[in-house]
Amino acid sequence: MEHSLNLVGDTKHQYPTELAFTFPLLMTAILVLLPSLLMLDLSESRLYQILWGNWISPFILWFFAASAIYLLLKKRKLKQEMHTSQLMISRVIPAVLEGCPDKIASAELFRRLREGLIQIFPTANRWNILLSRCRLFLGHNAKSDDEEAEFFEREYMRASYALPRFMIWAIPILGFIGTVWGISNGIAGFSNAMTSVNSVAEVSATLKDTLPIVTRSLAAAFDTTFLALLLSIPLMLMMTWFEKVEENYIITLDEFWLYDLKPKLSARMEQTMQSSGGAQESINEELRLLAAQVGALQKTMEDLYETVFASSLTKATNPVQQK
């Protein structure tokens, strides 16, 4: 059956530090969002009013917690990825290149690299970037383009930060939405209270009653912006730091790949190709000799046929001449 590529999120190779956002989102919804929505207004403290005093702040806390947990889990995967590459560089690749013969097929060389890594680190990610580069390089007979591979790796890396980047953008937006909602709610309450005033004498009493409501709405409005801006700063710092670490990791791999590993793999493959090329030339030479022998035999058979035919013709004409 012919394999068809699913164009909806299905790629041939997986980026090793890619992480689904569903688990952090659901976990933080249970731990942060649901309790805050069910929580009653039991405290008048300022901290409580900032965190749970309105309906916008719990969503800001939810986005912040989901993004922070996602980045921490991604950092863990990046640490495992860097550990795997370090094992490949320090132990697996030197042992395999030293132990394998000079003339070895590319598929066999990659199999030894993969099995050597699994023996040392059984839980290693089989989509390790360095191992994937070896797979592409050996699988395409040293014709893979390093610039294209590096381009895809960096695009996958940037795409893996797309969801936390959206969350960092959305948190201040939620804060501004809370501000607009609080101000409009306060103005609407004040407008309704002043509309119900029938005399000048009632103005002072109405202001005294509605002013706490208006100020409470304005406090909630500015609290959401304050909370959003306060949480977006450490979240942005965390994401920028992790992204920089991952970028440095890819740069380090580029240096090792271009100046150390790729020349060694190319030398091994050239030796194998020269060996197979010499065997092919020997086979071609034997085929040429065989073709020459067959041609000579065909010429001999043609000469023999002409001789026999001429002899038979002579015998057939001699009796007539004798008569």
Phi, psi and chi 1 to 4 in degrees:
 res  aa     phi    psi   chi1   chi2   chi3   chi4
   1 MET       -  132.5 -178.3 -179.1  -65.9      -
   2 GLU   -72.9  133.7 -175.5  179.3   -2.4      -
   3 HIS   -81.2  128.0  174.7   71.1      -      -
   4 SER  -110.2  136.3   59.5      -      -      -
   5 LEU   -79.5  127.1  177.5   62.9      -      -
   6 ASN   -82.8  117.0 -178.1   11.6      -      -
   7 LEU   -84.6    3.2  -62.6 -179.7      -      -
   8 VAL  -100.5   82.1 -174.8      -      -      -
   9 GLY    74.4   10.8      -      -      -      -
  10 ASP  -107.9  116.8 -176.6   14.6      -      -
  11 THR  -115.5  158.6   55.5      -      -      -
  12 LYS   -69.0  -36.8 -174.5  176.3 -179.3 -178.7
  13 HIS  -123.1  145.5  -57.6  -67.1      -      -
  14 GLN  -104.1  141.5  -61.9  177.8    3.6      -
  15 TYR   -77.6  130.0 -170.4   66.4      -      -
  16 PRO   -66.5  -26.0   21.3  -32.3      -      -
  17 THR  -102.0   12.9   62.0      -      -      -
  18 GLU   -68.6  141.4 -174.8   66.6   47.4      -
  19 LEU  -142.9  135.4 -177.0   65.9      -      -
  20 ALA   -71.3  140.2      -      -      -      -
  21 PHE   -88.5   -6.5 -157.2   78.9      -      -
  22 THR   -64.9  -45.5  -53.4      -      -      -
  23 PHE   -63.1  -49.8  174.2   72.6      -      -
  24 PRO   -61.3  -35.6  -22.0   33.2      -      -
  25 LEU   -67.2  -45.2 -156.8   62.3      -      -
  26 LEU   -70.5  -39.6  -66.2  177.6      -      -
  27 MET   -64.4  -44.2 -176.0  177.6   65.8      -
  28 THR   -72.2  -27.9   51.6      -      -      -
  29 ALA   -64.0  -37.5      -      -      -      -
  30 ILE   -73.9  -40.1  -64.1  173.4      -      -
  31 LEU   -84.6  -27.1  -62.4  177.7      -      -
  32 VAL  -116.3  -54.6  177.2      -      -      -
  33 LEU   -71.1  -50.4 -177.0   60.4      -      -
  34 LEU   -62.3  -47.3 -174.4   59.4      -      -
  35 PRO   -63.1  -37.1  -23.4   34.5      -      -
  36 SER   -69.8  -31.9   62.7      -      -      -
  37 LEU   -73.7  -30.3  -66.7  178.0      -      -
  38 LEU   -86.1  -11.9  -63.3  177.5      -      -
  39 MET   -75.3  134.7 -169.1  177.1  -61.9      -
  40 LEU   -86.5  164.3  -60.3  176.4      -      -
  41 ASP   -78.6   84.6 -170.0    2.9      -      -
  42 LEU  -102.7   -4.2  -59.3  176.5      -      -
  43 SER  -136.6  146.9  176.5      -      -      -
  44 GLU  -107.6    9.5  -66.4  -64.2  -27.2      -
  45 SER   -67.1  154.7   66.2      -      -      -
  46 ARG   -66.3  -40.1 -173.8   69.3 -179.1  129.4
  47 LEU   -63.8  -41.8  179.8   61.2      -      -
  48 TYR   -63.3  -41.1  178.2   88.7      -      -
  49 GLN   -65.7  -35.1  -67.4  -60.6  -37.8      -
  50 ILE   -70.0  -42.0  -67.0  175.3      -      -
  51 LEU   -83.0  -39.2  -62.9  178.8      -      -
  52 TRP  -133.4   16.6  -64.9  -71.6      -      -
  53 GLY   -81.8   -3.6      -      -      -      -
  54 ASN  -148.8  176.1   55.3   80.6      -      -
  55 TRP   -85.6  -11.8   64.4  -85.8      -      -
  56 ILE   -84.1  -40.2  -66.4  -71.4      -      -
  57 SER   -57.5  -40.4  -64.9      -      -      -
  58 PRO   -60.5  -35.2  -27.1   35.4      -      -
  59 PHE   -69.5  -34.9  -73.1   94.8      -      -
  60 ILE   -64.3  -44.4  -64.7  175.2      -      -
  61 LEU   -62.5  -38.2  -67.5  174.0      -      -
  62 TRP   -64.1  -48.2  178.9   34.5      -      -
  63 PHE   -62.8  -40.8  -81.3   26.0      -      -
  64 PHE   -64.6  -47.0  170.2   78.2      -      -
  65 ALA   -65.3  -41.0      -      -      -      -
  66 ALA   -63.9  -43.6      -      -      -      -
  67 SER   -67.3  -41.3  -58.5      -      -      -
  68 ALA   -64.8  -44.3      -      -      -      -
  69 ILE   -65.5  -40.3  -68.4  178.0      -      -
  70 TYR   -59.6  -45.9  176.4   85.7      -      -
  71 LEU   -66.1  -36.9  -69.5  173.8      -      -
  72 LEU   -67.5  -41.0  -69.0  175.4      -      -
  73 LEU   -66.0  -37.7  -67.5  175.9      -      -
  74 LYS   -67.7  -36.3 -163.9  173.5 -172.7  -56.3
  75 LYS   -62.7  -37.5  179.3 -172.6  176.5 -176.5
  76 ARG   -63.5  -42.8 -178.4 -178.6  178.0 -175.7
  77 LYS   -66.1  -36.9  -65.4 -164.8   70.3  173.2
  78 LEU   -65.6  -37.7  177.7   59.2      -      -
  79 LYS   -64.2  -41.9 -173.4  176.4  179.9  179.7
  80 GLN   -64.8  -38.9  -66.3  175.7   -9.3      -
  81 GLU   -64.2  -42.8  164.7   71.2   10.5      -
  82 MET   -67.1  -36.5  -64.5  171.6   67.8      -
  83 HIS   -65.7  -40.5  178.3   64.4      -      -
  84 THR   -62.9  -45.7  -57.9      -      -      -
  85 SER   -64.0  -37.0  -62.7      -      -      -
  86 GLN   -63.7  -39.6 -174.6   62.1   36.0      -
  87 LEU   -65.0  -40.1  -71.1  176.7      -      -
  88 MET   -61.7  -42.3  -72.1  -79.2  -63.7      -
  89 ILE   -73.9  -42.8  -66.4  172.7      -      -
  90 SER   -86.5  -29.2   61.3      -      -      -
  91 ARG  -126.0  -51.2  -62.5  176.1   59.5 -178.3
  92 VAL   -68.8  -55.1  177.5      -      -      -
  93 ILE   -63.2  -46.9  -66.4  175.0      -      -
  94 PRO   -60.6  -40.1  -24.7   35.3      -      -
  95 ALA   -66.4  -41.9      -      -      -      -
  96 VAL   -69.6  -45.4  170.8      -      -      -
  97 LEU   -67.1  -31.1  -66.5 -178.7      -      -
  98 GLU   -78.2  -32.8 -176.3  177.5   -7.8      -
  99 GLY   -89.1  -20.5      -      -      -      -
 100 CYS   -85.8  155.0   67.8      -      -      -
 101 PRO   -68.5  164.0   23.6  -33.6      -      -
 102 ASP   -65.0  -36.3  -66.0  -23.8      -      -
 103 LYS  -104.8  102.9  -59.0  174.0 -177.1  178.3
 104 ILE  -141.1  142.3 -176.0  172.5      -      -
 105 ALA   -68.3  150.3      -      -      -      -
 106 SER   -64.0  -38.4   58.1      -      -      -
 107 ALA   -64.8  -40.3      -      -      -      -
 108 GLU   -67.8  -37.1  176.1   64.2   18.5      -
 109 LEU   -65.3  -42.2  179.7   57.0      -      -
 110 PHE   -67.2  -37.7  172.5   72.5      -      -
 111 ARG   -61.6  -39.7 -174.1 -172.6   65.3   82.5
 112 ARG   -67.3  -38.2  -66.1 -168.3  179.8 -169.3
 113 LEU   -63.2  -45.2  -70.1  172.6      -      -
 114 ARG   -66.7  -45.8 -177.3 -178.9   56.8 -170.0
 115 GLU   -67.1  -34.7  -68.2 -178.0   -6.4      -
 116 GLY   -63.8  -38.0      -      -      -      -
 117 LEU   -67.9  -41.9  175.6   62.0      -      -
 118 ILE   -65.6  -35.8  -65.8  175.0      -      -
 119 GLN   -64.9  -38.5  -71.0  177.3   -0.5      -
 120 ILE   -80.5  -40.2  -63.1  175.6      -      -
 121 PHE  -134.3   86.1 -170.0   20.1      -      -
 122 PRO   -60.1  -29.0  -22.0   33.2      -      -
 123 THR   -94.1   17.3   59.5      -      -      -
 124 ALA   -65.9  147.3      -      -      -      -
 125 ASN   -74.7  122.7 -169.6  -14.6      -      -
 126 ARG   -71.7   -8.4   62.4 -169.2 -179.1   98.5
 127 TRP   -99.7   23.7  -61.8  110.3      -      -
 128 ASN   -51.8  138.4  172.4  -97.4      -      -
 129 ILE   -61.1  -44.0  -67.1  179.6      -      -
 130 LEU   -65.7  -42.1 -171.2   56.7      -      -
 131 LEU   -66.3  -37.0 -170.0   61.9      -      -
 132 SER   -65.5  -37.2  -63.5      -      -      -
 133 ARG   -64.9  -40.1  -73.0 -166.8 -177.3 -174.0
 134 CYS   -63.3  -39.4  -66.3      -      -      -
 135 ARG   -62.5  -46.4  179.7 -168.3  -60.7  111.9
 136 LEU   -67.6  -42.0  -67.4  173.9      -      -
 137 PHE   -66.6  -48.6 -176.6   76.9      -      -
 138 LEU   -73.3  -30.9  -63.2  174.1      -      -
 139 GLY   -73.7  -23.4      -      -      -      -
 140 HIS  -106.1   16.4  -69.7   79.9      -      -
 141 ASN    56.2   49.3  -64.4  -37.6      -      -
 142 ALA    64.1   22.8      -      -      -      -
 143 LYS  -108.3    7.7  -64.7 -179.5 -179.4  179.7
 144 SER   -73.3  145.6   61.5      -      -      -
 145 ASP   -91.5  117.5 -166.8  -15.5      -      -
 146 ASP   -65.8  -35.8  -68.7  -31.4      -      -
 147 GLU   -65.1  -39.0  -66.8 -175.9   -2.2      -
 148 GLU   -67.5  -41.3  -68.8 -177.0   -0.8      -
 149 ALA   -62.9  -44.5      -      -      -      -
 150 GLU   -65.6  -36.3  -65.2  168.9    6.6      -
 151 PHE   -63.2  -46.8  170.4   77.4      -      -
 152 PHE   -65.0  -39.5  -74.4  122.5      -      -
 153 GLU   -61.7  -43.4  -71.5  169.1    0.7      -
 154 ARG   -71.3  -33.4  -78.6  171.4  168.8   78.3
 155 GLU   -68.0  -40.2  -72.0  -58.9  -44.7      -
 156 TYR   -63.7  -38.7  -81.4  130.1      -      -
 157 MET   -63.7  -45.7 -174.9 -160.9   72.7      -
 158 ARG   -65.5  -38.0  -65.7 -173.3 -178.8   95.7
 159 ALA   -66.5  -29.9      -      -      -      -
 160 SER   -68.6  -17.1   66.2      -      -      -
 161 TYR  -101.2   11.2  -72.8   93.3      -      -
 162 ALA   -66.3  -44.8      -      -      -      -
 163 LEU   -68.5  -47.6  -70.8  175.4      -      -
 164 PRO   -63.4  -30.5   18.6  -31.0      -      -
 165 ARG   -66.0  -37.7 -169.8  176.3  -69.8  110.9
 166 PHE   -65.9  -40.3  165.1   77.3      -      -
 167 MET   -63.2  -41.1  -70.0  -66.8 -173.0      -
 168 ILE   -63.7  -35.3  -66.6  173.8      -      -
 169 TRP   -71.7  -37.5  169.7   83.9      -      -
 170 ALA   -75.1  -29.4      -      -      -      -
 171 ILE   -61.7  -49.8  -73.0  174.5      -      -
 172 PRO   -63.2  -32.7  -22.4   34.1      -      -
 173 ILE   -62.8  -42.0  -61.6  -60.9      -      -
 174 LEU   -62.1  -39.2  -75.1  175.9      -      -
 175 GLY   -61.4  -42.7      -      -      -      -
 176 PHE   -67.4  -37.3  -65.3  144.4      -      -
 177 ILE   -60.7  -42.7  -68.5  174.5      -      -
 178 GLY   -63.2  -36.4      -      -      -      -
 179 THR   -64.8  -48.7  -59.0      -      -      -
 180 VAL   -61.6  -42.4  174.1      -      -      -
 181 TRP   -62.7  -44.2  169.4   80.1      -      -
 182 GLY   -65.1  -43.4      -      -      -      -
 183 ILE   -65.6  -45.9  -66.3  175.0      -      -
 184 SER   -63.9  -36.6   63.0      -      -      -
 185 ASN   -65.8  -42.0 -169.0   31.0      -      -
 186 GLY   -65.9  -43.2      -      -      -      -
 187 ILE   -65.6  -39.7  -66.7  175.3      -      -
 188 ALA   -64.4  -40.9      -      -      -      -
 189 GLY   -64.9  -41.3      -      -      -      -
 190 PHE   -66.3  -39.5 -179.4   76.6      -      -
 191 SER   -65.6  -42.2  176.0      -      -      -
 192 ASN   -64.2  -39.0  -66.9  -27.3      -      -
 193 ALA   -66.6  -41.2      -      -      -      -
 194 MET   -72.6  -26.4  -64.8  -57.4  -64.7      -
 195 THR   -66.9  -33.2  -56.8      -      -      -
 196 SER   -79.5   -4.0   61.5      -      -      -
 197 VAL   -76.7  130.9  174.7      -      -      -
 198 ASN  -105.6  -16.6  -63.1  -38.3      -      -
 199 SER  -145.5  163.0   63.3      -      -      -
 200 VAL   -65.8  -30.6  178.5      -      -      -
 201 ALA   -66.4  -26.8      -      -      -      -
 202 GLU   -84.4   -8.9  -63.9  178.6   -3.3      -
 203 VAL   -63.3  -49.0  172.1      -      -      -
 204 SER   -62.6  -41.3   60.0      -      -      -
 205 ALA   -66.1  -39.1      -      -      -      -
 206 THR   -67.2  -41.6  -56.7      -      -      -
 207 LEU   -62.2  -40.1  -72.6  175.7      -      -
 208 LYS   -63.1  -35.4 -177.1  178.3  179.3 -180.0
 209 ASP   -81.3  -36.8  -65.8  -24.7      -      -
 210 THR   -89.4  -20.7   58.3      -      -      -
 211 LEU   -60.4  -42.6 -168.1   58.2      -      -
 212 PRO   -61.2  -36.3  -24.2   34.7      -      -
 213 ILE   -66.1  -43.1  -60.5  175.8      -      -
 214 VAL   -65.7  -45.3  173.9      -      -      -
 215 THR   -66.1  -34.1   55.1      -      -      -
 216 ARG   -65.6  -39.8 -169.5  178.8  -60.3  112.6
 217 SER   -66.5  -41.3  -62.2      -      -      -
 218 LEU   -66.4  -37.0  -66.8  177.0      -      -
 219 ALA   -63.4  -43.5      -      -      -      -
 220 ALA   -62.9  -36.6      -      -      -      -
 221 ALA   -62.8  -48.8      -      -      -      -
 222 PHE   -77.3  -23.9  -67.5  113.9      -      -
 223 ASP   -64.6  -39.0  -74.6  -15.0      -      -
 224 THR   -64.9  -42.3   55.8      -      -      -
 225 THR   -66.1  -42.8  -58.0      -      -      -
 226 PHE   -59.9  -45.8  170.2   74.5      -      -
 227 LEU   -66.2  -41.1 -178.7   63.6      -      -
 228 ALA   -64.7  -46.2      -      -      -      -
 229 LEU   -67.9  -35.9  -64.5  177.5      -      -
 230 LEU   -66.5  -38.3 -175.2   65.1      -      -
 231 LEU   -83.4  -27.0  -65.2 -178.7      -      -
 232 SER   -71.4  -27.0   61.4      -      -      -
 233 ILE   -66.6  -54.1  -67.6  174.5      -      -
 234 PRO   -65.8  -30.0   21.5  -32.4      -      -
 235 LEU   -67.4  -42.7 -161.9   59.5      -      -
 236 MET   -64.4  -40.2  174.9   63.5   78.3      -
 237 LEU   -63.0  -42.5  179.0   61.9      -      -
 238 MET   -63.3  -46.5 -174.2 -174.5  -57.3      -
 239 MET   -66.4  -42.0 -167.8 -166.0   73.1      -
 240 THR   -62.8  -39.7  -55.7      -      -      -
 241 TRP   -65.7  -47.4  176.3  -96.9      -      -
 242 PHE   -65.2  -38.9  -67.6  164.6      -      -
 243 GLU   -65.6  -37.4 -163.7  170.4    6.7      -
 244 LYS   -67.2  -40.9 -178.6   62.2  176.9  176.5
 245 VAL   -61.6  -42.6  171.5      -      -      -
 246 GLU   -68.0  -37.5 -166.1  162.9   -9.5      -
 247 GLU   -64.3  -42.1  178.3   70.0   23.8      -
 248 ASN   -63.3  -36.3  -68.9  -21.4      -      -
 249 TYR   -62.4  -43.8  161.5   68.8      -      -
 250 ILE   -67.4  -37.3  -65.2  179.8      -      -
 251 ILE   -63.7  -41.2  -67.6  174.5      -      -
 252 THR   -62.8  -40.9  -56.5      -      -      -
 253 LEU   -64.4  -39.5  -77.4 -172.1      -      -
 254 ASP   -58.4  -44.5  -70.0  -18.1      -      -
 255 GLU   -64.3  -45.8 -177.1  178.3    0.7      -
 256 PHE   -65.4  -39.5  172.7   74.9      -      -
 257 TRP   -68.1  -46.0  170.8 -101.9      -      -
 258 LEU   -74.0  -35.7  -68.6  174.3      -      -
 259 TYR  -106.7   -5.7  -60.9  106.5      -      -
 260 ASP  -130.7  -63.5 -168.2   -5.8      -      -
 261 LEU   -74.4  -46.6 -178.6   56.1      -      -
 262 LYS   -60.0  -43.7 -176.6 -179.8  177.7 -179.3
 263 PRO   -60.4  -37.5  -25.6   35.9      -      -
 264 LYS   -66.5  -44.7  -66.6  178.5 -179.5  178.3
 265 LEU   -64.8  -39.1  -65.0  178.7      -      -
 266 SER   -63.2  -40.3  -61.0      -      -      -
 267 ALA   -63.7  -43.0      -      -      -      -
 268 ARG   -63.6  -41.5  -68.7  -62.3  178.3   93.5
 269 MET   -70.4  -34.2  -65.4 -176.8   68.7      -
 270 GLU   -65.9  -39.6  -72.8  177.1    1.1      -
 271 GLN   -62.4  -42.0  -68.0  176.8   -2.5      -
 272 THR   -65.6  -41.7  -57.0      -      -      -
 273 MET   -67.7  -37.6  -67.1  176.5   65.1      -
 274 GLN   -65.2  -39.6  -70.1  174.5   -0.7      -
 275 SER   -64.4  -45.9  175.3      -      -      -
 276 SER   -67.8  -32.7   60.4      -      -      -
 277 GLY   -66.8  -39.5      -      -      -      -
 278 GLY   -64.4  -40.9      -      -      -      -
 279 ALA   -64.3  -39.5      -      -      -      -
 280 GLN   -65.6  -39.9 -174.6   65.6   33.6      -
 281 GLU   -64.7  -37.8  -69.6  179.1   -0.3      -
 282 SER   -64.1  -41.4  177.6      -      -      -
 283 ILE   -65.3  -41.2  -65.8  173.7      -      -
 284 ASN   -63.6  -38.8  -66.9  -24.4      -      -
 285 GLU   -64.5  -42.7 -177.8   64.3   23.9      -
 286 GLU   -62.7  -38.5  -67.4 -179.7   -0.6      -
 287 LEU   -65.2  -37.8  -70.8  175.9      -      -
 288 ARG   -65.7  -41.9  -75.2 -165.7  -67.5  -91.4
 289 LEU   -63.0  -42.0  -67.7  175.4      -      -
 290 LEU   -63.3  -40.6 -178.6   60.6      -      -
 291 ALA   -64.1  -37.8      -      -      -      -
 292 ALA   -66.0  -40.8      -      -      -      -
 293 GLN   -64.7  -41.8  -67.6  175.4   -1.2      -
 294 VAL   -63.7  -38.7  171.2      -      -      -
 295 GLY   -64.9  -41.4      -      -      -      -
 296 ALA   -65.4  -40.9      -      -      -      -
 297 LEU   -64.0  -38.5  179.7   61.0      -      -
 298 GLN   -64.5  -40.0 -176.0  178.5    4.6      -
 299 LYS   -63.6  -41.8  179.8   64.6  175.8  175.7
 300 THR   -63.1  -41.8  -57.8      -      -      -
 301 MET   -64.9  -37.8  -66.8  -62.1  -66.6      -
 302 GLU   -64.7  -43.5  -70.0  176.8   -4.8      -
 303 ASP   -63.7  -42.3  -66.3  -19.9      -      -
 304 LEU   -63.4  -39.4 -179.7   60.5      -      -
 305 TYR   -64.4  -43.1  173.6   77.8      -      -
 306 GLU   -64.1  -38.7  -69.2  177.6   -3.4      -
 307 THR   -64.9  -46.6  -57.5      -      -      -
 308 VAL   -63.9  -40.2  172.1      -      -      -
 309 PHE   -65.3  -40.8  179.7   76.6      -      -
 310 ALA   -66.6  -39.2      -      -      -      -
 311 SER   -65.0  -42.3  176.9      -      -      -
 312 SER   -64.9  -38.6  -60.6      -      -      -
 313 LEU   -66.5  -36.5 -175.5   62.6      -      -
 314 THR   -66.6  -44.0  -58.6      -      -      -
 315 LYS   -63.3  -33.4  -69.3 -179.9  179.8  179.8
 316 ALA   -73.1  -29.8      -      -      -      -
 317 THR   -91.1  -20.1   54.7      -      -      -
 318 ASN   -64.5  -44.1  -79.2  -20.1      -      -
 319 PRO   -58.2  -36.4  -26.3   35.8      -      -
 320 VAL   -66.6  -43.0  177.3      -      -      -
 321 GLN   -67.6  -33.8  -67.9  176.9   -2.6      -
 322 GLN   -69.0  -37.0  -70.8  175.5   -1.2      -
 323 LYS   -66.5      -  -70.2 -179.6 -179.7 -179.2
